[in-house]
Amino acid sequence: MYNFTYWNPTRLHFGKDQVAKLTEEIPLKKKVLVLYGGGSIKSNGVYKAVMNELKNHTVFEFSGIEPNPHYETLMKAVQMVRENKIDFLLAVGGGSVIDGTKFVSVASPFTQDDPWKIVSERIDTKGHKVPFGCVLTLPATGSEMNKASVVTLASKKEKRGFIHNDLFPQFSILDPTMTYSLPKEQISNGIADAFVHVIEQYLTYPVDSPLQDRFAEAILTTLIEEGPKALVLREDYNVRANLMWCATMALQGLIGCGVPQDWSTHMIGHELTAEYGLAHGTTLAIVLPSTLREMKNSKKDKLVQYAERVWKIKNNNTDALIEEAIMKTQSFFEAIGIRTKLRDYKIEAHEIDRLMSRLGEKNMFPLGERQNMDQATCQRILTASL
């Protein structure tokens, strides 16, 4: 196992009616900006519950944060924070709202340069931020308990991830009942997102880390068991609670401690989102199977372990064992309602060259846990995903 430093300062309030913790977490003297997306929180009761807890605070609102939040939109929120001297930010929504709020938090005090450089050049904001907390309504990204964010520069179709210690939420509230009204498509994409988060930290190569491996396998197995239930048992509290906890644990840092990590599927998937507007979880479900097939030799040991432990496959033929595990993974995505081929989204072969050029322009290569994936490798992956 590799050396590592693990630190996660986010305080988590999990369970029914935990929104009441807002009055404990945010001092009355604070000016609070509540940030949210398209307004579904007003129809499902979440908005009312949050505002009831903040009734004695000075509250401002910013709505309209997109799925895959746009830098251009977020800069309007930054302007609001600066003009109104906002003291605290509260993200109410899924990963996109939380990611956007993270950017607003660090960009608002950042006045010496173009705030996009925080994302594109990963400039260290050195603790200068507006404190923020979260009320999670969509289990998927794990942003509610990690230091990562992804923002899209819509004008140039650039989707970029960035990481800073300043991006940990001060607190997050996770009430599974707030997910009851989600459309099936969002639940499906959330399942795929969490699943691939685990895969990117697990399906690499062995470094004698049995505890992290079993943490990862437990999350994958639980998603396989509980994910399909969440699509049919709309208001089953235990199912939604298990799904929400899996999504958080998939990317809050613990399972990645001391192990190699991949993230090539995410980097390729981001380009599909930026170029075609596909949901993040959908892009991961498209790219992952072909990535595993292309990289099966360098991932062989862990793929065998994955096949045997997660999918319970028995086969003395290693190649057949691995292929069956990949097929089961792809079938799982299809079973939860995600089509796993580019052609399903009317993306054709002639468009792959442009996607590869975009990755090259961003100096993304090489990719993978061994840094052995070049542009030609990724081109083969996308071609196999058609």
Backbone torsions as a table, in degrees:
resi	resn	phi	psi	omega
1	MET	NA	139.7	-179.8
2	TYR	-74.6	159.6	170.2
3	ASN	-63.0	149.3	174.9
4	PHE	-156.8	159.1	170.6
5	THR	-119.3	125.1	-179.7
6	TYR	-114.9	126.5	179.0
7	TRP	-149.8	123.1	177.4
8	ASN	-140.9	102.4	-174.6
9	PRO	-86.3	-0.9	-176.1
10	THR	-70.6	129.2	176.1
11	ARG	-91.2	128.6	-174.8
12	LEU	-111.2	130.3	173.5
13	HIS	-112.8	109.2	-172.0
14	PHE	-113.6	132.5	172.2
15	GLY	127.1	180.0	-177.8
16	LYS	-62.4	139.0	172.0
17	ASP	62.7	18.3	179.2
18	GLN	-72.8	-6.1	174.8
19	VAL	-59.8	-21.9	177.4
20	ALA	-61.4	-19.4	179.7
21	LYS	-69.0	-13.6	179.5
22	LEU	-57.2	-38.7	-178.1
23	THR	-68.5	-25.1	175.9
24	GLU	-81.9	-33.5	-173.0
25	GLU	-82.0	-33.0	-174.3
26	ILE	-112.9	111.7	179.8
27	PRO	-59.0	146.7	-177.7
28	LEU	-59.1	-31.3	-175.7
29	LYS	-72.0	-11.0	-176.3
30	LYS	-78.1	141.4	166.8
31	LYS	-86.2	121.4	-172.3
32	VAL	-109.1	130.2	170.8
33	LEU	-104.5	117.0	177.2
34	VAL	-92.2	122.1	-178.5
35	LEU	-111.4	135.9	179.7
36	TYR	-151.6	-178.8	-171.8
37	GLY	-96.9	-119.7	-172.1
38	GLY	-83.3	-1.7	175.7
39	GLY	107.0	2.9	179.5
40	SER	-62.8	-25.5	179.2
41	ILE	-64.7	-17.9	178.5
42	LYS	-82.5	-21.7	-179.3
43	SER	-95.5	-17.5	-176.8
44	ASN	-104.9	4.9	175.4
45	GLY	92.2	-9.6	-178.0
46	VAL	-67.2	-43.9	179.4
47	TYR	-57.4	-47.3	-179.1
48	LYS	-61.1	-42.6	-179.3
49	ALA	-64.2	-42.5	179.9
50	VAL	-65.8	-47.6	-177.3
51	MET	-66.2	-30.4	176.2
52	ASN	-63.5	-39.0	179.0
53	GLU	-72.6	-23.0	-178.0
54	LEU	-102.9	16.7	-172.8
55	LYS	-63.1	-22.0	179.5
56	ASN	-101.2	5.7	176.5
57	HIS	-97.6	163.2	169.3
58	THR	-86.4	113.0	-169.6
59	VAL	-118.5	133.8	170.2
60	PHE	-116.3	160.4	-178.9
61	GLU	-129.6	144.9	171.7
62	PHE	-136.2	118.6	-178.3
63	SER	-116.6	170.0	174.0
64	GLY	95.4	14.7	175.2
65	ILE	-69.6	126.1	-172.7
66	GLU	-78.9	159.7	162.6
67	PRO	-60.8	133.7	-169.3
68	ASN	58.8	74.4	-167.1
69	PRO	-58.0	137.3	-177.5
70	HIS	-87.4	133.8	175.6
71	TYR	-54.7	-41.4	-177.3
72	GLU	-61.8	-39.7	177.9
73	THR	-69.5	-43.3	-177.0
74	LEU	-64.9	-31.1	178.8
75	MET	-67.3	-25.4	173.4
76	LYS	-67.6	-37.3	176.0
77	ALA	-68.2	-38.3	176.6
78	VAL	-58.6	-43.8	178.7
79	GLN	-61.7	-40.4	178.4
80	MET	-63.2	-41.9	178.7
81	VAL	-61.0	-45.5	-178.2
82	ARG	-66.6	-44.5	-176.1
83	GLU	-68.0	-33.8	-175.3
84	ASN	-103.0	5.7	179.1
85	LYS	50.8	51.8	-179.4
86	ILE	-66.6	137.2	-178.5
87	ASP	-98.2	-24.8	-173.1
88	PHE	-149.3	140.4	177.9
89	LEU	-110.6	140.7	176.2
90	LEU	-128.4	112.1	175.9
91	ALA	-84.6	126.3	177.3
92	VAL	-123.4	101.7	-177.4
93	GLY	161.2	-156.3	179.2
94	GLY	-94.4	-160.1	-174.4
95	GLY	-61.3	-34.5	-178.9
96	SER	-66.5	-43.2	177.9
97	VAL	-64.4	-41.4	-179.6
98	ILE	-67.9	-44.4	177.0
99	ASP	-58.5	-44.4	179.1
100	GLY	-62.2	-41.5	179.3
101	THR	-64.7	-36.8	176.3
102	LYS	-58.8	-44.2	178.4
103	PHE	-63.4	-45.3	179.3
104	VAL	-58.6	-38.8	-179.4
105	SER	-58.4	-46.5	-176.3
106	VAL	-89.4	-23.7	-178.5
107	ALA	-79.8	-28.9	-175.5
108	SER	-60.4	-42.5	176.8
109	PRO	-83.4	-4.5	-173.1
110	PHE	-89.7	99.2	-173.2
111	THR	-118.6	-4.4	-174.9
112	GLN	-84.3	-7.4	-176.6
113	ASP	-161.1	-178.1	177.8
114	ASP	-66.7	119.2	-178.8
115	PRO	-59.0	-22.8	178.0
116	TRP	-60.5	-24.5	179.6
117	LYS	-66.3	-22.1	174.6
118	ILE	-59.8	-36.4	-179.6
119	VAL	-85.7	-54.9	-171.1
120	SER	-71.8	-33.4	-179.0
121	GLU	-111.9	2.0	178.8
122	ARG	50.7	48.1	179.2
123	ILE	-63.6	135.3	178.8
124	ASP	-73.6	119.4	-178.6
125	THR	-84.9	-2.4	168.2
126	LYS	52.3	41.6	175.4
127	GLY	81.8	-0.7	179.0
128	HIS	-85.4	106.1	-178.0
129	LYS	-158.9	164.3	170.0
130	VAL	-94.3	124.3	-178.3
131	PRO	-57.4	148.1	-179.5
132	PHE	-147.9	155.6	174.4
133	GLY	-133.6	175.8	-173.5
134	CYS	-136.2	145.1	163.8
135	VAL	-118.4	108.5	-173.0
136	LEU	-83.5	132.8	178.3
137	THR	-119.4	-8.0	-178.4
138	LEU	-141.2	112.0	178.9
139	PRO	-76.0	122.7	-178.4
140	ALA	-169.3	-66.1	-163.7
141	THR	-87.3	-21.9	-174.1
142	GLY	77.2	4.9	-177.4
143	SER	-61.5	-22.1	-179.3
144	GLU	-67.5	-11.6	-178.5
145	MET	-144.2	32.9	176.9
146	ASN	-141.5	179.8	-175.2
147	LYS	-110.0	28.7	-178.4
148	ALA	-116.1	154.0	176.1
149	SER	-149.7	153.1	175.6
150	VAL	-130.7	127.7	-177.5
151	VAL	-130.2	145.8	-179.4
152	THR	-110.4	126.7	170.2
153	LEU	-87.2	94.4	-170.0
154	ALA	-61.7	-34.7	-176.6
155	SER	-62.3	-26.2	-179.8
156	LYS	-118.0	6.8	-178.4
157	LYS	53.6	46.3	178.8
158	GLU	-111.5	120.1	175.5
159	LYS	-108.7	117.9	-173.4
160	ARG	-127.8	138.7	172.6
161	GLY	-98.8	149.1	175.5
162	PHE	-146.5	156.3	-173.8
163	ILE	-134.2	130.1	174.0
164	HIS	-147.3	148.6	172.8
165	ASN	-61.6	-24.0	179.7
166	ASP	-70.6	-8.5	-174.7
167	LEU	-93.4	0.2	173.4
168	PHE	-67.2	129.4	172.3
169	PRO	-63.1	148.6	175.2
170	GLN	-66.6	-38.8	176.4
171	PHE	-154.4	161.2	172.4
172	SER	-141.1	141.1	178.4
173	ILE	-110.3	123.3	-177.9
174	LEU	-121.5	102.1	177.3
175	ASP	-113.2	108.9	-176.8
176	PRO	-57.4	-25.7	-179.8
177	THR	-66.2	-21.2	179.2
178	MET	-73.8	-5.0	179.3
179	THR	-100.4	-3.1	-173.4
180	TYR	-59.6	-34.8	-173.6
181	SER	-90.4	3.3	-177.7
182	LEU	-65.1	140.8	173.5
183	PRO	-64.6	152.4	-178.8
184	LYS	-57.3	-37.1	-178.2
185	GLU	-59.9	-40.4	179.8
186	GLN	-70.0	-37.6	176.3
187	ILE	-63.7	-44.7	-179.8
188	SER	-59.5	-47.7	-179.4
189	ASN	-66.1	-33.1	176.2
190	GLY	-65.9	-40.3	177.1
191	ILE	-61.8	-48.1	-179.3
192	ALA	-62.6	-40.7	179.6
193	ASP	-59.6	-51.5	179.9
194	ALA	-62.2	-41.7	-178.4
195	PHE	-59.7	-47.2	-176.3
196	VAL	-74.5	-28.8	172.2
197	HIS	-55.8	-43.8	179.6
198	VAL	-67.6	-45.6	-178.5
199	ILE	-56.6	-42.1	-176.5
200	GLU	-65.1	-21.6	178.9
201	GLN	-100.5	-9.5	-171.9
202	TYR	-112.9	-45.6	-175.3
203	LEU	-86.7	72.6	-179.6
204	THR	-126.3	-101.9	174.3
205	TYR	-147.4	154.6	-173.5
206	PRO	-70.4	138.3	172.1
207	VAL	-133.0	28.3	-179.3
208	ASP	56.0	60.4	179.3
209	SER	-126.5	66.5	-172.7
210	PRO	-62.8	-33.1	-178.6
211	LEU	-69.5	-46.7	177.8
212	GLN	-61.9	-40.3	178.3
213	ASP	-58.9	-44.1	-176.9
214	ARG	-74.5	-31.6	170.4
215	PHE	-57.3	-49.8	-177.8
216	ALA	-62.0	-45.0	-179.2
217	GLU	-64.3	-34.1	177.9
218	ALA	-66.0	-41.1	178.7
219	ILE	-66.1	-45.3	179.6
220	LEU	-60.3	-45.7	-179.0
221	THR	-63.4	-41.0	179.6
222	THR	-66.1	-40.0	177.2
223	LEU	-63.6	-39.8	178.6
224	ILE	-64.2	-37.6	-179.2
225	GLU	-78.5	-45.3	-171.6
226	GLU	-90.6	-27.4	-176.8
227	GLY	-55.6	-54.5	179.5
228	PRO	-60.4	-34.0	177.9
229	LYS	-62.0	-38.9	-177.0
230	ALA	-62.8	-23.4	-179.3
231	LEU	-80.1	-20.7	-177.6
232	VAL	-114.2	-27.0	178.6
233	LEU	-102.3	81.3	-168.4
234	ARG	-60.9	-36.6	-176.2
235	GLU	-121.2	36.0	173.6
236	ASP	-86.2	108.3	-173.5
237	TYR	-59.6	-45.6	-175.9
238	ASN	-64.5	-39.9	178.4
239	VAL	-63.3	-48.1	-179.0
240	ARG	-66.8	-34.5	178.0
241	ALA	-65.9	-43.2	179.4
242	ASN	-64.0	-41.3	178.7
243	LEU	-64.6	-43.9	-178.9
244	MET	-62.9	-42.4	-178.9
245	TRP	-68.9	-38.1	176.0
246	CYS	-59.4	-47.1	-177.4
247	ALA	-62.1	-38.6	178.5
248	THR	-67.9	-47.2	-177.3
249	MET	-69.1	-22.4	-178.8
250	ALA	-64.8	-27.2	-175.6
251	LEU	-144.7	44.2	173.7
252	GLN	-107.4	8.4	170.7
253	GLY	108.1	-24.7	-171.4
254	LEU	-65.1	-48.7	-173.8
255	ILE	-72.8	-14.1	179.5
256	GLY	-92.1	-1.7	-177.9
257	CYS	-66.0	125.0	171.7
258	GLY	73.9	11.1	-178.3
259	VAL	-126.4	154.7	174.8
260	PRO	-69.3	151.0	-179.4
261	GLN	-129.6	151.5	-173.1
262	ASP	-99.0	-83.3	178.0
263	TRP	76.0	9.2	176.8
264	SER	-67.3	-38.5	178.3
265	THR	-59.8	-39.5	178.6
266	HIS	-66.0	-43.4	-177.7
267	MET	-62.8	-42.3	177.5
268	ILE	-68.6	-42.4	-179.8
269	GLY	-61.2	-36.9	178.8
270	HIS	-58.7	-36.4	179.3
271	GLU	-67.7	-36.2	177.1
272	LEU	-65.3	-38.4	177.1
273	THR	-67.5	-47.5	-177.3
274	ALA	-62.0	-38.5	-174.7
275	GLU	-83.5	-37.4	-171.4
276	TYR	-120.7	-4.9	178.2
277	GLY	75.3	16.6	178.8
278	LEU	-68.6	145.9	176.8
279	ALA	-59.8	145.9	-175.6
280	HIS	-57.6	-48.3	-179.7
281	GLY	-60.8	-35.3	177.9
282	THR	-63.6	-45.5	-179.1
283	THR	-62.2	-37.1	179.9
284	LEU	-66.5	-40.6	179.2
285	ALA	-66.7	-29.0	177.4
286	ILE	-73.5	-45.9	-170.0
287	VAL	-81.7	-36.5	-171.5
288	LEU	-57.1	-50.1	-176.5
289	PRO	-57.1	-43.1	-179.9
290	SER	-68.7	-34.4	176.9
291	THR	-63.0	-44.6	-180.0
292	LEU	-64.4	-38.1	178.5
293	ARG	-68.0	-43.0	-179.3
294	GLU	-65.1	-36.7	-173.3
295	MET	-104.9	19.7	-171.7
296	LYS	-63.9	-28.2	-179.9
297	ASN	-71.1	-42.2	-179.9
298	SER	-77.4	-17.0	179.5
299	LYS	-107.3	10.9	-167.2
300	LYS	-54.5	-49.3	-175.1
301	ASP	-60.2	-44.7	-178.2
302	LYS	-74.7	-31.5	176.2
303	LEU	-64.3	-39.7	176.2
304	VAL	-62.9	-45.3	178.6
305	GLN	-60.7	-43.8	177.8
306	TYR	-59.8	-45.3	-180.0
307	ALA	-61.6	-44.1	-174.4
308	GLU	-77.5	-41.3	-174.2
309	ARG	-86.0	-41.5	-175.5
310	VAL	-87.3	-45.5	-176.3
311	TRP	-98.6	-4.3	176.7
312	LYS	57.5	39.3	-179.8
313	ILE	-89.9	138.9	175.4
314	LYS	-122.6	122.0	179.8
315	ASN	-164.9	126.1	-179.4
316	ASN	-75.1	-14.7	176.8
317	ASN	-88.2	107.9	-173.3
318	THR	-60.3	-45.0	-179.0
319	ASP	-62.0	-41.6	179.1
320	ALA	-67.1	-38.1	178.1
321	LEU	-60.7	-47.9	-179.3
322	ILE	-63.9	-45.2	-179.3
323	GLU	-62.6	-39.3	178.3
324	GLU	-64.5	-38.3	178.1
325	ALA	-64.5	-41.2	178.6
326	ILE	-66.5	-40.8	178.2
327	MET	-63.0	-40.4	178.7
328	LYS	-66.1	-36.8	177.2
329	THR	-62.9	-47.9	179.5
330	GLN	-63.5	-41.0	178.5
331	SER	-64.8	-34.1	176.9
332	PHE	-61.8	-45.3	178.2
333	PHE	-61.9	-42.7	178.7
334	GLU	-63.8	-37.9	-177.9
335	ALA	-66.9	-28.0	178.0
336	ILE	-92.8	9.9	170.1
337	GLY	98.5	15.9	179.9
338	ILE	-110.9	120.5	175.4
339	ARG	-73.9	141.1	-167.8
340	THR	-115.5	22.0	176.7
341	LYS	-126.4	143.8	179.6
342	LEU	-59.8	-34.4	-179.0
343	ARG	-63.7	-24.3	177.2
344	ASP	-64.9	-18.3	-178.1
345	TYR	-116.1	19.9	175.8
346	LYS	60.7	34.7	175.3
347	ILE	-103.0	123.0	-171.0
348	GLU	-108.4	169.9	-172.4
349	ALA	-59.5	-37.2	-175.4
350	HIS	-67.7	-12.6	-178.9
351	GLU	-87.2	-11.1	-176.0
352	ILE	-67.2	-36.8	179.4
353	ASP	-58.4	-40.3	-179.9
354	ARG	-65.9	-40.4	178.4
355	LEU	-62.8	-39.7	178.9
356	MET	-66.6	-37.4	178.2
357	SER	-63.8	-38.6	179.9
358	ARG	-65.4	-41.9	177.4
359	LEU	-63.9	-40.4	179.0
360	GLY	-65.0	-39.6	179.5
361	GLU	-61.8	-27.6	-178.7
362	LYS	-92.5	7.5	179.4
363	ASN	55.5	43.0	-177.7
364	MET	-78.7	-19.3	-174.6
365	PHE	-91.9	148.6	-1.9
366	PRO	-79.9	160.4	178.9
367	LEU	-115.9	174.2	174.3
368	GLY	94.1	163.0	-177.5
369	GLU	-65.5	-24.3	177.0
370	ARG	-103.9	4.0	-176.0
371	GLN	52.6	44.3	-177.5
372	ASN	-118.7	17.5	179.2
373	MET	-109.8	109.7	179.3
374	ASP	-99.1	-172.8	-176.7
375	GLN	-62.4	-38.7	179.6
376	ALA	-64.6	-37.7	178.1
377	THR	-61.2	-48.0	-177.9
378	CYS	-66.8	-33.2	177.0
379	GLN	-64.2	-41.4	176.7
380	ARG	-63.7	-37.4	179.7
381	ILE	-63.2	-47.1	-179.0
382	LEU	-68.4	-37.9	177.7
383	THR	-61.9	-40.5	178.5
384	ALA	-70.9	-16.0	-180.0
385	SER	-90.3	-1.4	-177.1
386	LEU	-63.1	NA	NA
